[in-house]
Amino acid sequence: MLVDVVVQERPVDVGVAEPEQLISYRLGQPPFADWLDRIGPDQAAEFARATADAIRPVMQPYQPVVVFLAGRTAA
């Protein structure tokens, strides 16, 4: 059993600051794999370029909120 448990939620800088980085990260997620295979590499690259261009004006560094849990075991 854990005691003296502390939980914090805070954004973490994961180094994703450019639209191309964010698009690459998101399209690298498993749910997109089949769809990207179906449309092929040329269309996938065009989609990634167009999407990066679309978010460029509003893009802020991606900082996902992470839950940190700390505690110790009871004596």
C-alpha positions in Angstrom: 0.0 0.0 0.0 1.2 3.5 -0.8 1.2 6.3 1.8 2.0 10.0 1.5 0.7 9.9 -2.0 1.2 13.1 -4.1 -0.4 13.5 -7.5 0.3 16.3 -9.9 -0.9 17.1 -13.4 1.4 19.3 -15.4 2.3 20.0 -19.0 5.5 18.5 -20.2 7.7 19.9 -22.9 8.3 17.0 -25.2 10.2 19.0 -27.8 7.5 19.2 -30.4 7.4 22.8 -31.5 7.0 22.7 -35.3 3.9 21.7 -37.2 5.7 19.0 -39.1 6.8 17.4 -35.8 3.3 17.4 -34.4 1.8 15.9 -37.6 4.5 13.2 -37.8 3.9 12.3 -34.1 0.1 12.1 -34.6 0.2 10.2 -37.9 2.7 7.8 -36.2 -0.1 6.6 -33.9 -1.4 3.1 -34.5 -5.0 4.2 -35.5 -3.6 5.9 -38.6 -1.5 3.0 -39.9 -4.1 1.3 -42.0 -5.5 4.5 -43.5 -2.0 5.7 -44.4 -1.2 2.4 -46.0 -4.4 2.6 -48.1 -3.8 6.1 -49.4 -0.1 5.4 -50.2 3.1 7.3 -49.5 2.5 10.1 -52.0 -0.9 11.0 -50.7 0.2 10.5 -47.1 3.0 13.0 -47.6 0.7 15.5 -49.3 -1.8 15.1 -46.4 1.0 15.7 -43.9 2.2 18.8 -45.8 -1.3 20.3 -46.1 -2.1 19.6 -42.5 1.1 21.2 -41.3 0.4 24.3 -43.4 -3.1 24.5 -42.0 -2.0 24.4 -38.3 1.1 26.6 -38.8 -0.6 29.9 -38.0 -2.0 28.7 -34.7 0.6 26.0 -33.6 2.0 26.3 -30.1 4.5 23.8 -28.7 2.8 20.5 -27.9 2.9 20.0 -24.2 0.7 17.1 -23.1 -0.6 17.1 -19.6 1.0 14.2 -17.7 -0.1 12.8 -14.3 2.8 12.3 -11.9 2.2 10.0 -9.0 4.6 9.7 -6.0 4.3 7.8 -2.8 6.1 5.5 -0.5 5.3 2.1 0.9 3.9 1.8 4.4 6.5 0.8 7.0 
